[in-house]
Amino acid sequence: MTGMGRNAEKKRKTQLLVLAGVALTLMLAACSGQRSGTEPAPSDTPAVSAEPPAQTGGTAPVGVPQATDPAGGGSGAGSGPGQPDGNASEPPGIASPSPGREGASREGGASRGESPQPASPSASPGPSEPPPASAEPAPSGPPRLRLVDAFGGMTFTKPVALVHAGDGSGRLFVVEQPGRIVMLSGASGHPERSVFLDIRDRVYDRGWEQGLLGLAFHPDFERNGYFYINYTTQRTTVIARYRADPANPDRADPDSELILLEFDQPYQNHNGGQLAFGADGYLYIATGDGGSAGDPQGNGQNLKTLLGKILRIDVDRQSGSLNYAIPPDNPFAGNRDGYREEIYAYGLRNPWRFSFDPATGRLWAADVGQNAMEEIDIIEKGRNYGWNVMEGSLCFNPRSGCRQDGLTLPVWEYPPLGGRGGASVTGGYVYRGKEIPELQGKYVFADYMDGRMWVLEYDGSGPARATELDIRQQGISSFGVDENGELYACVLDGKILRIVRAD
């Protein structure tokens, strides 16, 4: 074929391709126009996806994924230091605006002290089976929310928790880290405030993560006036019961203290802090691994210590010399190996905040990571959540080739922003209020350091799916809910914010 013939043939093919492209464009536009008017709105039922959305920066391990060597680049999470001094960041419940995450970077390794090899409980569950992927469509976008001042500009001293009494009074109680509980009553936007309990004389709140850390009201508080707190003295964690003054239910009796548990903290950090009653009437308690970096004493995997665990005790009965009893179905109840019978779950680093979903009873915990991963866990009886063998879905000790037999990995995890240190997850709540329907049944949580907030959808039948919200607030130390299930956020600089719809 001549050059001219080839040019003519090429021109004719080009014209045909242009015509075909125009026809295809018109057809797709017509289809899109038909669908836009009839496509149903996303339902309140949590949708699941086989892949997490890219904008979240996290991953959702399903069942027990293959452990990854971070040095080999596995997840893409960074392992180097996140601060100029070589430290990454640490969780809330602390006074420093840039708290250190103490320790060795992942590249430098972390050693674990000798600890007894834990035996599995008699009915210990094995690794989770991967749930099937769902074909449900994903929501069109994150809920449009904003944070507003909850109490007319009122401020507090290092607020680390907000709790209601569940007695129908509508009162809210703000836990201040130095050792006070402030009660708010009356009009929700401009409540009256008063001091409910002041034990600053016995609380040790230095060292960033120590202080008055948790509060839970007895399910029958309206009748018996009992409530429970988690606080630190110097290098000791104390779980104690107090009682509201029978003559004045708006004030607690500081002399009514009954100590239930005391245990040593080898270092000043990783004290846990959360307390909450389950639907079973038992008190659940979060403990950290005892601190330093990398769990040098191996407490997370040591069943002879209360550190690095979720505990469960019966506060309505006493056993022997104890001021509480062991629930008979605790996984290590009655064991003869010296394992602590209070243990409900183990292998945790610092589960600073956990909460129960009142609709399902599911126990959600956010476990603050070392340098590479922040994780969200569903806590179940007898399970081992991996620390310090693993950090999230990554090998930690050893850094590669770790055995994950019998370990339960997170339903969601995320690396620090930018892949390096500077993250600290703050656990929240599954929303069960009425003012934000698009949040119904979704777990809300945040990162203390960089201020990101997410909603996580997980119904237990498929992978979790997290969506990053378009709001940020650094320094969220804790979330709370009122009696109506509406959400609040405590900011360590003194503010209490309420989460509301943006429109």
C-alpha positions in Angstrom: 0.0 0.0 0.0 1.3 3.5 -0.9 2.0 6.1 1.7 -1.1 8.1 0.6 -3.2 4.9 0.8 -2.0 4.2 4.2 -2.8 7.8 5.4 -6.4 7.5 4.0 -6.9 4.2 5.6 -5.6 5.5 9.0 -7.9 8.6 8.7 -11.0 6.4 8.0 -10.2 4.2 11.1 -9.8 7.3 13.3 -13.2 8.7 12.2 -14.8 5.3 13.0 -13.2 5.3 16.5 -14.4 8.9 17.2 -18.0 8.0 16.2 -17.9 4.9 18.4 -16.6 6.9 21.4 -19.4 9.5 21.0 -22.1 6.8 20.9 -20.6 5.1 24.0 -20.5 8.3 25.9 -24.2 9.1 25.1 -25.2 5.6 26.2 -23.4 5.8 29.5 -24.9 9.3 30.2 -28.4 7.9 29.6 -27.8 5.0 31.9 -26.4 7.3 34.6 -29.3 9.6 34.3 -31.8 6.8 34.8 -30.0 5.4 37.9 -29.5 8.7 39.7 -33.2 9.2 40.2 -34.0 5.7 41.4 -31.0 4.5 43.4 -31.9 3.9 47.0 -30.2 5.8 49.8 -27.6 3.9 51.9 -29.4 2.0 54.7 -28.6 2.1 58.4 -27.4 -1.5 58.2 -23.6 -1.4 58.2 -22.2 -2.2 54.8 -19.0 -4.2 54.5 -16.4 -4.2 51.8 -13.8 -6.7 50.8 -11.3 -3.8 50.7 -11.0 -0.9 53.1 -11.4 2.6 51.6 -8.1 4.1 50.6 -8.8 7.4 52.4 -8.7 5.8 55.9 -5.1 4.9 55.8 -5.9 1.6 57.7 -6.4 -2.0 57.0 -8.9 -4.5 58.2 -7.4 -7.9 59.0 -9.9 -10.7 58.5 -9.5 -13.7 60.8 -5.8 -14.3 61.2 -3.8 -12.9 58.2 -0.3 -13.9 57.4 2.2 -12.2 59.8 4.4 -9.7 58.1 8.0 -8.7 58.7 7.9 -4.9 59.0 11.5 -4.7 58.0 10.5 -6.3 54.7 8.0 -3.6 53.9 4.9 -5.7 54.6 2.1 -3.3 55.3 3.9 -0.1 54.4 3.7 1.1 58.0 6.8 2.9 59.1 8.9 1.7 61.9 11.2 4.6 62.6 11.0 7.2 65.3 8.3 9.7 65.1 9.8 12.5 67.2 13.2 14.3 67.0 14.3 12.4 70.1 13.6 9.1 68.5 10.4 8.5 70.4 7.0 8.0 68.8 3.8 9.2 70.5 1.7 7.8 73.4 -1.9 7.6 74.4 -4.2 10.0 76.1 -4.7 10.1 79.8 -1.6 12.3 79.8 -0.7 15.9 80.4 1.9 16.4 77.8 0.9 18.0 74.5 3.4 15.8 72.7 3.8 12.8 74.9 6.6 10.3 74.2 5.9 6.8 73.1 8.9 5.7 75.0 11.0 3.6 73.3 12.9 1.7 70.9 11.9 2.0 67.3 10.9 -1.2 65.5 14.2 -1.2 63.8 16.0 -1.2 67.1 14.0 -4.2 68.3 12.4 -4.9 71.6 13.2 -7.5 74.1 10.8 -9.5 76.2 11.5 -10.8 79.6 11.0 -14.4 80.5 7.4 -15.3 81.4 5.5 -18.5 81.9 4.2 -20.1 78.6 0.5 -19.6 78.9 -1.7 -22.6 78.5 -4.9 -22.2 76.6 -8.1 -22.1 78.7 -10.2 -25.2 78.5 -12.4 -23.8 75.9 -10.0 -21.4 74.3 -11.1 -20.3 70.8 -8.8 -20.8 67.9 -8.0 -18.3 65.2 -11.0 -16.7 63.6 -12.2 -18.0 60.3 -12.2 -15.4 57.5 -15.8 -14.2 56.9 -17.1 -14.1 53.4 -16.9 -10.9 51.4 -20.2 -9.0 51.1 -21.8 -7.8 47.9 -23.6 -5.0 49.7 -22.9 -1.5 48.2 -20.7 0.8 50.3 -22.2 4.1 51.6 -21.8 7.1 49.3 -19.7 9.0 51.7 -18.9 9.7 55.4 -21.6 11.3 57.6 -21.3 15.1 57.7 -20.6 15.9 61.3 -19.2 18.7 63.4 -18.0 19.2 67.0 -19.6 21.9 69.1 -19.0 23.1 72.6 -21.2 21.0 74.8 -21.6 23.1 77.9 -21.5 26.8 77.1 -17.7 27.3 77.2 -17.3 25.4 80.5 -13.8 24.0 80.9 -12.3 21.3 83.1 -8.9 20.2 84.3 -7.5 17.5 82.1 -10.8 15.7 81.4 -10.2 12.0 80.6 -13.7 10.6 80.8 -17.4 11.5 80.7 -19.9 9.1 82.1 -23.6 9.0 83.0 -25.0 7.3 86.0 -27.8 5.4 84.2 -30.3 6.4 86.9 -32.6 8.5 84.8 -31.4 11.7 86.3 -29.7 13.0 83.2 -26.6 13.9 85.2 -23.2 13.7 83.6 -19.9 13.1 85.4 -16.6 14.4 84.1 -13.4 12.7 85.3 -10.5 15.0 85.8 -7.1 13.4 85.7 -5.7 15.1 88.9 -8.3 13.4 91.0 -11.7 15.0 90.9 -15.1 14.0 89.5 -17.3 17.0 88.4 -21.1 16.5 88.2 -23.2 18.4 85.6 -26.9 18.6 86.1 -29.8 20.6 84.8 -30.1 22.1 81.3 -27.9 20.2 78.9 -26.4 23.2 77.2 -25.7 25.3 80.4 -25.7 22.8 83.3 -24.9 23.5 86.9 -21.6 22.1 88.0 -20.5 20.8 91.4 -17.7 18.6 92.7 -19.0 15.0 93.2 -15.7 13.5 94.5 -12.3 15.0 95.3 -9.5 12.6 96.1 -6.6 14.6 94.8 -4.9 13.9 98.1 -4.5 10.2 97.3 -4.1 10.3 93.5 -0.7 10.4 91.9 -1.1 12.1 88.5 2.5 12.8 87.4 4.3 11.1 84.6 1.6 11.9 81.9 -0.4 8.7 82.1 -1.1 8.4 85.8 -4.0 9.9 87.7 -7.7 9.3 88.1 -8.4 7.4 84.9 -11.8 5.7 84.9 -15.3 5.7 86.4 -18.2 3.2 86.3 -21.5 3.4 88.1 -23.1 0.2 89.5 -26.1 -1.0 87.4 -28.2 -0.5 90.6 -26.6 2.8 91.5 -30.0 4.5 91.9 -30.6 2.1 94.9 -27.2 1.4 96.4 -25.2 4.5 95.4 -22.1 2.5 94.5 -19.6 3.6 91.8 -16.1 2.4 91.0 -13.0 4.2 90.0 -9.5 3.4 88.6 -6.7 5.5 89.8 -3.0 5.4 90.4 -0.8 6.1 93.4 2.9 6.1 92.8 3.6 3.0 90.8 0.4 1.3 91.9 -3.0 0.9 90.2 -6.1 1.0 92.5 -9.6 -0.2 91.7 -11.9 1.1 94.4 -15.6 1.4 95.3 -17.1 4.5 96.6 -20.6 5.5 97.6 -22.8 8.5 97.1 -23.7 10.3 100.3 -27.2 8.9 101.3 -28.0 12.4 102.7 -26.9 14.1 99.5 -26.9 12.0 96.3 -25.2 14.8 94.4 -22.0 14.3 96.4 -19.9 11.2 97.1 -18.5 10.3 100.5 -14.7 10.4 100.2 -14.4 8.2 103.3 -16.4 5.4 101.8 -13.6 3.9 99.8 -13.4 0.1 99.6 -10.3 -1.1 97.7 -11.0 -4.1 95.5 -7.7 -4.5 93.7 -4.2 -3.1 94.0 -1.3 -4.1 91.7 2.1 -2.7 91.1 3.0 -0.8 87.9 6.7 -1.4 87.1 6.9 1.9 85.1 4.9 5.1 85.1 3.1 4.5 81.8 0.6 2.0 80.3 -1.8 2.1 83.2 -4.9 1.2 81.2 -7.8 3.0 82.9 -11.2 2.0 81.6 -14.0 0.5 83.8 -17.4 -0.6 82.6 -20.2 -2.9 83.6 -21.3 -5.5 81.0 -24.8 -6.7 80.5 -23.9 -9.7 82.7 -23.5 -7.4 85.7 -19.8 -7.9 86.0 -17.2 -5.2 86.2 -14.6 -5.1 83.3 -11.3 -3.4 83.9 -8.6 -2.5 81.3 -4.9 -2.8 82.4 -1.8 -1.8 80.4 1.3 -3.9 80.1 3.1 -2.0 82.9 5.0 0.4 80.6 8.4 1.2 79.3 8.7 0.2 75.7 8.1 -3.2 74.0 6.8 -4.8 77.2 10.2 -5.8 78.5 8.8 -8.0 81.2 6.5 -9.9 78.9 3.4 -9.0 80.9 1.0 -9.2 77.9 1.6 -12.9 77.5 2.1 -13.7 81.2 -1.1 -15.2 82.7 0.4 -14.8 86.3 0.1 -11.0 86.2 -2.9 -8.7 85.8 -1.0 -6.4 83.5 -1.8 -6.2 79.8 -5.3 -7.7 80.2 -9.0 -7.1 80.3 -10.2 -8.3 83.7 -13.7 -9.3 84.8 -14.9 -9.5 88.4 -18.1 -9.9 90.4 -18.5 -6.9 92.7 -21.7 -8.1 94.2 -20.2 -11.1 96.0 -17.0 -11.7 98.0 -14.7 -14.7 97.8 -12.5 -15.5 100.8 -10.4 -12.5 101.7 -11.2 -10.8 98.4 -13.7 -7.9 98.2 -15.0 -9.4 95.0 -15.6 -12.8 93.5 -14.4 -14.5 90.3 -17.2 -15.1 87.8 -17.4 -18.9 87.4 -17.1 -18.8 83.7 -14.0 -16.7 83.6 -11.5 -18.5 81.3 -9.0 -19.3 84.0 -11.4 -19.7 86.9 -10.3 -22.6 89.1 -7.0 -23.2 87.3 -4.1 -24.8 89.3 -1.3 -23.2 87.3 -1.2 -19.9 89.2 -2.8 -18.0 86.4 -4.9 -15.0 87.6 -8.5 -15.9 87.6 -9.6 -12.3 87.1 -8.3 -12.4 83.5 -11.0 -12.3 80.8 -8.7 -11.6 77.8 -5.0 -11.0 77.4 -2.1 -10.0 75.0 -2.9 -6.2 75.1 -0.5 -3.3 75.2 -2.5 -0.4 76.6 -6.3 -0.7 76.0 -6.9 2.8 77.3 -10.6 2.9 76.3 -13.1 0.2 75.7 -16.9 0.2 75.5 -19.9 -2.1 75.2 -22.4 -1.8 72.3 -25.7 -1.8 74.3 -27.6 -3.3 71.3 -25.3 -6.3 70.7 -23.3 -6.7 73.9 -20.1 -6.6 71.8 -17.0 -5.3 73.6 -14.9 -2.9 71.6 -11.4 -2.0 72.6 -8.8 0.3 71.2 -5.3 -0.9 71.9 -2.6 1.8 71.6 0.4 0.6 69.5 4.1 0.9 69.9 5.3 2.5 66.6 3.7 0.7 63.7 0.0 0.0 64.2 -3.0 1.3 66.2 -5.7 -1.3 66.5 -9.4 -1.9 67.2 -10.3 -5.2 68.7 -13.5 -7.1 69.5 -12.8 -8.5 72.9 -14.0 -12.1 73.6 -13.5 -14.4 76.5 -10.3 -16.3 76.7 -8.7 -14.8 73.6 -5.1 -13.7 73.2 -4.7 -10.5 71.3 -1.0 -11.0 70.5 1.1 -8.3 72.3 4.0 -8.4 72.4 4.5 -11.2 69.9 2.6 -9.0 67.4 1.7 -5.4 67.1 -1.6 -5.5 65.2 -1.0 -7.8 62.2 2.8 -7.3 62.2 5.4 -9.4 63.9 7.0 -7.5 66.9 9.0 -10.0 68.9 10.5 -11.6 66.9 10.3 -9.1 64.1 9.8 -11.8 61.5 8.5 -15.3 61.4 6.5 -15.0 64.6 4.0 -17.7 65.4 0.4 -16.5 65.5 -1.2 -19.8 66.4 -4.1 -19.0 68.7 -3.8 -15.3 68.4 -6.8 -13.0 67.6 -5.9 -10.1 65.4 -7.6 -6.7 65.1 -10.8 -6.1 63.2 -9.2 -2.8 62.1 -5.8 -1.3 62.3 -4.0 1.8 60.9 -0.4 3.0 60.8 0.7 6.5 62.0 0.0 9.3 59.6 2.8 9.4 57.1 3.9 5.9 58.1 6.0 7.0 61.0 5.5 7.5 64.8 2.9 10.0 66.0 -0.3 8.0 66.5 -2.3 7.1 69.5 -5.8 5.6 69.1 -8.6 6.7 71.4 -11.5 4.2 71.6 -15.0 5.4 71.4 -18.6 4.0 71.2 -21.0 2.4 68.9 -23.6 5.1 68.3 -27.1 4.2 69.5 -28.6 7.7 69.8 -31.4 9.2 67.7 -30.1 12.6 66.6 -27.6 11.2 63.9 -29.4 8.4 62.1 -26.6 7.9 59.6 -24.3 7.0 62.5 -26.6 4.3 63.9 -24.7 1.1 64.7 -21.3 2.5 63.8 -18.3 2.7 66.0 -16.7 6.2 66.4 -13.1 6.6 67.4 -10.2 9.0 66.9 -6.5 9.5 67.0 -5.2 11.6 70.0 -2.1 12.8 68.2 -3.2 13.8 64.7 -6.9 14.4 65.4 -8.3 12.2 62.7 -11.7 10.6 63.4 -13.4 7.6 61.9 -16.6 5.6 61.8 -16.2 1.8 61.7 -18.8 -0.5 60.3 -18.7 -4.1 61.4 -21.5 -6.6 61.9 -19.4 -9.7 62.5 -20.3 -11.4 59.2 -17.7 -9.6 56.9 -14.7 -7.4 57.0 -14.7 -4.2 58.9 -14.9 -1.0 56.9 -13.6 2.3 58.3 -14.4 5.8 56.9 -12.4 8.8 57.9 -14.6 11.8 58.8 -14.0 15.3 57.5 -13.4 16.8 60.9 -10.3 16.8 63.1 -9.6 17.5 66.7 -6.3 16.9 68.3 -6.1 15.9 72.0 -9.2 13.8 72.3 -8.5 11.8 75.4 -11.8 10.0 75.6 -15.4 9.8 74.3 -18.5 9.6 76.3 -22.3 9.1 75.9 -25.3 10.5 77.8 -28.4 8.6 78.8 -29.8 9.1 75.3 -26.8 7.6 73.6 -25.5 10.9 72.2 -21.8 11.3 71.7 -19.3 13.6 73.4 -15.5 14.0 73.2 -13.2 15.0 76.0 -10.2 17.2 74.9 -7.3 17.1 77.3 -6.9 20.9 77.1 -10.2 21.3 79.0 -13.0 21.3 76.5 -16.0 18.9 76.3 -17.4 18.8 72.7 -20.6 17.2 71.4 -20.8 15.4 68.1 -23.7 16.7 66.0 -24.9 16.7 62.4 -23.3 19.4 60.2 -26.6 20.5 58.7 
